[in-house]
Amino acid sequence: MMVSKIDRGRRIPPLNLSAEELNNLIEINNERALVIDVRSPQEYLRGHIKGSKSIPFKTLKPNLEFFEDNNGIKIVMVCNGGGLSTMAAIALSLAGFPDVYNLIGGMFEWVNKGYPVVKENINSKIPREEEGGEITLDPTTEGKILDTTGKLCPIPVIWTKKALKTMTPGETLKLIADDIGSLIDIPALLKKTGDELLNIHQTDSEIEFTIKKGI
């Protein structure tokens, strides 16, 4: 029977999978699972789990027929940090799909665990004004802030490297990014430059790196 609507009147806790459990499920056990990425199409192209399908959260209801065709298969909902995918998993569960899971920690946790990510080449050429232009550092009482949200690899790396060159030893830089690849690229950059990564804070939409300029 076709499910016609999502019941938003109730809330139930979704089933959860860790990044390790999902990787074991699809890579080691070779179990069939439908991994649904509910982020925006642009976020999906920046980095997603191999074999996953992009169905943005706001399009879940129009795509219920697709889920009905795949009923009986484990469905795993994925977003950046786990918040949006939790709501998506609840919505599908309330719509009558029994085997729906949420990826705990989302893509951030998947990348942190070192599992593979597929990236699409959506920026075949970086505008010269972005690659070599001036960057803006916002000063605060605790250091400087560099906002690279909306910029794709390698812009966050290029701008971070340029920013650190303008700073004095001991100064602190807070880098804000939303490119999932930054979780790999920024720590790798700092190993080369000798600067110190003090902290990484992740939300559902952004990653904040706290960096201390080295000697």
C-alpha positions in Angstrom: 0.0 0.0 0.0 1.4 3.4 -0.9 2.2 5.7 1.9 0.6 9.1 1.2 1.8 11.4 3.9 4.2 11.9 6.7 2.6 12.1 10.2 4.2 15.0 12.0 2.0 14.7 15.1 4.1 12.2 17.0 7.8 11.8 17.7 9.6 8.5 18.2 13.3 7.9 18.8 15.0 6.6 15.6 17.3 3.6 15.4 21.0 4.7 15.4 24.1 3.4 13.6 27.6 4.4 14.4 30.0 5.2 11.5 31.8 1.9 12.3 28.6 -0.1 12.2 27.6 1.5 8.9 31.0 0.8 7.4 30.8 -2.8 8.5 27.3 -3.1 7.1 28.1 -2.0 3.6 31.8 -2.7 3.2 32.5 -5.8 5.3 29.2 -7.6 5.6 28.2 -6.6 2.0 24.6 -6.2 3.4 22.2 -4.3 1.1 21.4 -0.9 2.6 19.9 2.3 1.2 22.0 5.2 2.4 20.1 8.5 1.9 22.0 11.8 2.2 19.5 14.5 3.2 21.8 17.5 2.9 21.6 20.0 0.1 22.8 18.9 -3.4 25.9 21.1 -3.1 26.9 19.6 0.3 26.4 16.1 -1.2 28.7 16.9 -4.1 31.4 18.2 -1.7 31.7 14.7 -0.2 29.4 11.8 0.3 29.4 8.1 1.2 30.0 5.8 -1.8 26.7 4.5 -3.2 24.6 6.9 -1.2 21.6 8.7 -2.9 20.9 12.5 -2.5 17.4 13.2 -1.4 17.4 16.6 0.4 15.3 16.7 3.6 12.7 19.1 2.2 12.0 16.6 -0.7 11.4 13.5 1.5 7.6 13.7 1.1 7.6 13.9 -2.7 10.0 10.9 -2.7 7.9 8.6 -0.5 7.1 6.5 -3.6 10.9 5.8 -4.0 11.1 4.6 -0.4 8.0 2.5 -0.9 9.7 0.8 -3.8 12.7 0.0 -1.6 10.7 -1.0 1.5 12.2 -4.0 3.3 15.8 -2.7 2.9 17.7 -1.0 5.7 17.4 2.7 5.2 20.2 4.9 6.7 19.7 8.6 6.8 22.8 10.8 6.7 23.5 14.6 7.1 26.5 16.6 8.3 26.2 16.2 12.1 23.3 13.9 12.7 20.5 16.4 13.6 18.8 16.7 10.2 19.1 13.0 9.5 17.5 12.2 12.9 14.4 14.2 11.9 14.4 12.5 8.5 14.6 9.0 10.2 11.7 9.9 12.5 9.7 11.2 9.6 10.1 8.0 7.6 9.5 5.8 10.6 6.2 7.6 11.2 5.3 7.2 7.6 5.4 3.4 8.1 8.9 2.4 7.2 10.1 0.0 9.9 13.8 -0.4 9.2 15.1 3.2 9.2 18.4 4.3 10.9 20.2 7.5 11.6 24.0 7.8 11.2 25.2 9.1 14.6 27.5 12.1 14.1 26.8 12.2 10.3 29.4 12.9 7.7 31.6 14.6 10.2 32.0 11.4 12.2 32.3 9.3 9.1 35.3 11.4 7.9 36.8 11.6 11.5 36.9 7.8 11.5 38.8 7.8 8.2 36.2 6.1 6.1 36.2 6.9 2.3 34.4 9.9 0.9 33.4 10.5 -2.8 33.9 14.0 -4.1 32.4 15.4 -7.3 34.5 17.9 -9.3 32.0 20.8 -9.2 34.7 23.5 -9.3 36.9 22.5 -12.2 38.5 25.9 -12.1 39.0 28.1 -9.1 38.4 31.8 -9.8 41.8 33.6 -9.6 40.3 36.3 -7.4 39.5 33.6 -4.8 42.7 31.6 -5.1 45.1 34.6 -5.0 43.1 37.5 -3.7 43.1 39.2 -0.4 41.6 37.4 2.6 39.7 39.0 5.5 40.6 38.2 9.1 38.2 39.5 11.7 40.0 40.3 14.9 38.5 39.4 18.3 39.8 39.5 21.9 40.7 35.8 21.6 42.4 35.9 18.2 41.4 36.2 14.6 38.6 34.6 12.6 38.7 33.3 9.1 35.4 32.4 7.5 35.5 30.1 4.5 31.9 28.9 4.5 30.6 28.4 1.0 34.1 27.8 -0.3 35.2 24.4 -1.6 38.6 22.6 -1.5 41.3 23.8 -1.9 40.2 27.4 -0.9 40.0 26.7 2.9 43.5 25.3 2.8 44.9 28.2 0.6 43.3 30.9 2.7 44.3 29.3 6.0 47.9 29.1 4.8 47.9 32.7 3.8 46.3 33.8 7.1 48.9 32.0 9.2 51.7 33.7 7.3 50.4 37.1 8.5 50.2 36.1 12.2 52.8 36.1 14.9 53.8 33.1 17.0 51.2 32.3 19.7 48.3 34.0 18.0 45.1 32.1 17.7 43.1 31.6 14.5 39.5 30.4 14.4 38.8 28.9 11.0 35.1 28.4 10.1 34.4 26.0 7.2 31.6 23.9 5.8 33.5 21.8 3.3 33.6 18.3 4.7 37.1 17.7 3.2 38.5 20.3 5.6 38.4 17.7 8.3 41.2 16.0 6.5 42.9 18.9 4.7 43.3 21.3 7.5 45.1 18.9 10.0 47.3 17.8 7.1 48.2 21.4 6.3 49.1 22.1 10.0 51.4 19.1 10.1 53.3 20.6 7.3 53.4 24.2 8.6 54.2 23.3 12.2 51.2 25.2 13.6 49.1 23.6 16.4 45.5 22.4 16.1 44.0 23.2 19.5 40.4 22.1 18.9 37.8 21.1 16.3 34.1 21.9 17.1 31.4 20.6 14.8 27.8 21.6 14.3 25.2 20.3 11.9 26.3 22.8 9.3 29.9 24.1 10.1 33.3 23.0 11.3 35.3 25.4 13.6 39.1 24.8 13.9 41.0 26.6 16.6 44.6 27.0 15.5 47.7 28.4 17.3 50.4 29.9 15.2 53.6 28.1 15.7 57.1 29.5 16.1 
